[in-house]
Each structure stands twice: as structure tokens, then as C-alpha cells.
Amino acid sequence: MKALWLSKRDVESLEIPMTEVMDAVEEGFRLNGLDQSELPAKIGVHPRKDCFIHAMPCWMGGEVDAVGIKWAAGYPPNQAKGLPYINGVWCMNDPETGMIKSVMDANWMTAWRTGAASGVCARHLASPGSEVVAMIGLGVQARTNLAALKEVLPGIREVRIHDVFPEQAKRFQEDMAPLFPKAPLVIEDKAESAVKGADVVVTCTPIVEHPRRFVMREWMKEDVLCIAVDYDSAFREEVMKGDAFVCDNRNQYLWTQEQGVYFQDGYPLEAEIYADMGEICAGKAAPVRKGLRGAVLMGIASHDVMTGRLIYRKALEKNAGTWVEL
Ligand SMILES: NC(=O)c1ccc[n+]([C@@H]2O[C@H](COP(=O)([O-])OP(=O)(O)OC[C@H]3O[C@@H](n4cnc5c(N)ncnc54)[C@H](O)[C@@H]3O)[C@@H](O)[C@H]2O)c1
């Protein structure tokens, strides 16, 4: 038996546009909302302080009928070692036989589907006519998050960027400026000045066990969408207790909260969840476009299955990758 191995370079060579990843991720949300998927909460091990390696299996039913698992690590100390914070592989099985069809590098997938999920969230929850976006924590995820926001918020006229390391901000500015020929990317030394007056705020800082939660509610304007890509590391709990709180998946959020490490000390409890993104994308809960909206997008395995399936299909079309004997 042979399986298709796709390296990071193979995956990147496919040049899949963000809009296609967003559509795939949104369809995954919809199927979750219709209960047409099997999506257990991700489990993990923690070999070093603040470091995790997560196992993320999922079967997407309906017309999709695709199944796979991601094994993904997040190591904050890697930045100082010149290594990526996130790395992993994704494995796709044949849902009929269980046989392995493909194994692929999951770095591109993780970054792009994570950005795409924020884009889909903004599609349903951002104020129409959002003009100012603030990005906090300017690494890999922030790049794809901003790229996805650009697809859904055509009125962006300013992007405020903040990182604890000025050189990260400079690099981000240089890399992302070509995407925004008409909107300046303004480096802000303080998170507060980045956030004040923003219509959308996205935080992409490292997930830590004892978060500082340094992004305050009093900095926010009345109508703002706040998206946490980094669990509860950055946003103060009051930010998530505004007019509507959403998560990407209710079950995963609540299960994680129950473990007693993340989403403690004032983060929304079950009764305070307005909806999850599955319910919104399936039309079971209405979009909310006014007031203080908080979203915790932890990252769910349905994004990986939907994106992995897209990558696999494109790779077959373009004859990319290497068939390896199992
Ligand atoms: N929700 C999801 O689906 C998902 C998926 C992948 C990664 N993540 C999470 O996203 C976060 C970012 O991941 P990444 O791959 O971009 O990492 P990265 O290391 O590339 O970027 C993190 C950035 O945050 C900056 N930073 C650290 N502390 C900060 C602070 N207090 N204020 C401002 N900036 C700060 C760092 O200097 C760095 O530039 C991590 O928490 C990661 O676990 C979430």
C-alpha cells in the first residue's frame, strides 16, 4: 500500500488561495453545527513548561466524508532557538477502509486554517464597514489571520500592530505591507494604543499556563469584535463577557475549561456562551454585529480535515508530493 507524502514545500507549492481555505473551514463549521461530524475535544501532553503536543482526530460526515488526525506541537521557547513555535503532521485515512491515504506537513495547514477561521468569524460577527484592525503578537498566525481579515473586510484603512519584540513588528510590517497598498500598518509600542478605537482586535501571543491577560476591556470601543487565537492568554476576562461570547466549538471549549487550566478565573461559563461558530454557520444562531463581541477560536480538528482534504485534492490535480510505501 502507498500513501501520499506532502512536505511543507509541496503544500506551499499548491498556492491555495485564502478564500478557498475559508470556504472549506466554513463548510466544516456548518457540518459541525448540523451535527454531521464527529469532533472530540483535542487532548494533549505537556513535556515542558508551557509546551503542548495535541492530538486532533475528526471525521466530517455529510457529503464530505473525510477523516484524519493532526499531531501538533506548540513550544514557546522555540522562538529563541530559531525554530517555529508550531509544528506538526496531519494524517488522512480512507473512511471506508481506515487505510492511510496521505501524511502531510501540517504547518501551512495550521497557519492558514487558523487565519481562515478568524476570517469566517469576522464574516459573521464583524461590524459592517470595519476600518481599523489591531493585531497583537506578530508571528506566523497573525500573518494568516490578517490575510483572511482582508478578504472579508474590504474597508480596512489602518492596521495597528503590536509585539513585545520590536524586530518582530518590523518584520511583520515589511512582510504584510504589500497586501495593504492603501492602508498603513502602524507599529504601536503599547497594546493599548493598538487596540483603542479598533473595530476588530486579534491576539496571537503564546498560550501560557499562567496568562497575564493584558488586553483590557476599558480600551475597547463600544462596537468591537475581539478574537482570541491564543486561548485566554491575552484578553482580560471582561472582554469576553460583553454583549455576545462565541467559541469555535462549545464541546471543546467546555471540556478544556473543565480540565481546570485554561479559561478559569472569570472566562465565560456554559450559560454565558451565545453560540458556537458551528451554530452560526448552520443558521441556528443569528450573526451579531454590534456591541462587544468576544470570540475564543481554539482551533478545531474539523478545520484540519477540511483543509487537509483540499490540499490532498489539489496535490492529486497537480501531481505534487511523493508516493511512499507503507
Ligand atoms: N487557535 C488556533 O487555531 C491556533 C492555531 C495555531 C496556533 N495557535 C496559537 O497562536 C499563538 C501564536 O502562534 P504563532 O505560531 O503565531 O507563534 P509565533 O511564535 O510565530 O508568534 C507569537 C508572537 O507573539 C509575540 N508575543 C509574545 N508575547 C507577547 C505579548 N505579551 N504581547 C505581544 N506579543 C507577544 C512573540 O514575540 C511572537 O512574535 C500561539 O498561542 C499558538 O498556540 C492557535
The ligand as an SDF file (V2000), in Angstrom:
LIG
                    3D

 44 48  0  0  0  0  0  0  0  0999 V2000
   -6.4390   28.8680   17.6980 N   0  0  0  0  0  0  0  0  0  0  0  0
   -5.8070   28.1600   16.8060 C   0  0  0  0  0  0  0  0  0  0  0  0
   -6.3940   27.5150   15.9660 O   0  0  0  0  0  0  0  0  0  0  0  0
   -4.3150   28.1910   16.8160 C   0  0  0  0  0  0  0  0  0  0  0  0
   -3.5750   27.5300   15.8370 C   0  0  0  0  0  0  0  0  0  0  0  0
   -2.1910   27.6460   15.8550 C   0  0  0  0  0  0  0  0  0  0  0  0
   -1.5790   28.3920   16.8400 C   0  0  0  0  0  0  0  0  0  0  0  0
   -2.3340   28.9870   17.7890 N   0  0  0  0  0  0  0  0  0  0  0  0
   -1.7750   29.8160   18.8200 C   0  0  0  0  0  0  0  0  0  0  0  0
   -1.4960   31.0980   18.2650 O   0  0  0  0  0  0  0  0  0  0  0  0
   -0.4870   31.7310   19.0170 C   0  0  0  0  0  0  0  0  0  0  0  0
    0.5800   32.2860   18.0930 C   0  0  0  0  0  0  0  0  0  0  0  0
    1.1970   31.2340   17.3780 O   0  0  0  0  0  0  0  0  0  0  0  0
    2.3040   31.5540   16.2830 P   0  0  0  0  0  0  0  0  0  0  0  0
    2.5500   30.2890   15.5220 O   0  0  0  0  0  0  0  0  0  0  0  0
    1.9540   32.7880   15.5420 O   0  0  0  0  0  0  0  0  0  0  0  0
    3.5530   31.8640   17.2250 O   0  0  0  0  0  0  0  0  0  0  0  0
    4.7840   32.8190   16.9160 P   0  0  0  0  0  0  0  0  0  0  0  0
    5.8460   32.4520   17.8980 O   0  0  0  0  0  0  0  0  0  0  0  0
    5.1050   32.7740   15.4760 O   0  0  0  0  0  0  0  0  0  0  0  0
    4.2110   34.2690   17.2720 O   0  0  0  0  0  0  0  0  0  0  0  0
    3.9020   34.6880   18.5620 C   0  0  0  0  0  0  0  0  0  0  0  0
    4.2460   36.1670   18.6570 C   0  0  0  0  0  0  0  0  0  0  0  0
    3.7610   36.7040   19.8880 O   0  0  0  0  0  0  0  0  0  0  0  0
    4.7180   37.6260   20.3770 C   0  0  0  0  0  0  0  0  0  0  0  0
    4.4630   37.8370   21.7890 N   0  0  0  0  0  0  0  0  0  0  0  0
    4.7970   37.0550   22.8360 C   0  0  0  0  0  0  0  0  0  0  0  0
    4.3200   37.5940   23.9910 N   0  0  0  0  0  0  0  0  0  0  0  0
    3.6670   38.7310   23.6410 C   0  0  0  0  0  0  0  0  0  0  0  0
    2.9770   39.7320   24.3710 C   0  0  0  0  0  0  0  0  0  0  0  0
    2.8420   39.6550   25.6990 N   0  0  0  0  0  0  0  0  0  0  0  0
    2.4520   40.7830   23.7030 N   0  0  0  0  0  0  0  0  0  0  0  0
    2.5890   40.8850   22.3710 C   0  0  0  0  0  0  0  0  0  0  0  0
    3.2440   39.9570   21.6120 N   0  0  0  0  0  0  0  0  0  0  0  0
    3.7590   38.9010   22.2480 C   0  0  0  0  0  0  0  0  0  0  0  0
    6.0430   36.9760   20.0310 C   0  0  0  0  0  0  0  0  0  0  0  0
    7.1050   37.9060   20.0550 O   0  0  0  0  0  0  0  0  0  0  0  0
    5.7560   36.4460   18.6310 C   0  0  0  0  0  0  0  0  0  0  0  0
    6.0320   37.4040   17.6460 O   0  0  0  0  0  0  0  0  0  0  0  0
    0.0000   30.6540   19.9800 C   0  0  0  0  0  0  0  0  0  0  0  0
   -0.6210   30.8280   21.2040 O   0  0  0  0  0  0  0  0  0  0  0  0
   -0.4500   29.3710   19.3660 C   0  0  0  0  0  0  0  0  0  0  0  0
   -0.5910   28.3150   20.2950 O   0  0  0  0  0  0  0  0  0  0  0  0
   -3.6830   28.9050   17.7900 C   0  0  0  0  0  0  0  0  0  0  0  0
  1  2  1  0
  2  3  2  0
  2  4  1  0
  4  5  1  0
  4 44  2  0
  5  6  2  0
  6  7  1  0
  7  8  2  0
  8  9  1  0
  8 44  1  0
  9 10  1  0
  9 42  1  0
 10 11  1  0
 11 12  1  0
 11 40  1  0
 12 13  1  0
 13 14  1  0
 14 15  2  0
 14 16  1  0
 14 17  1  0
 17 18  1  0
 18 19  2  0
 18 20  1  0
 18 21  1  0
 21 22  1  0
 22 23  1  0
 23 24  1  0
 23 38  1  0
 24 25  1  0
 25 26  1  0
 25 36  1  0
 26 27  1  0
 26 35  1  0
 27 28  2  0
 28 29  1  0
 29 30  1  0
 29 35  2  0
 30 31  1  0
 30 32  2  0
 32 33  1  0
 33 34  2  0
 34 35  1  0
 36 37  1  0
 36 38  1  0
 38 39  1  0
 40 41  1  0
 40 42  1  0
 42 43  1  0
M  CHG  2   8   1  16  -1
M  END
$$$$
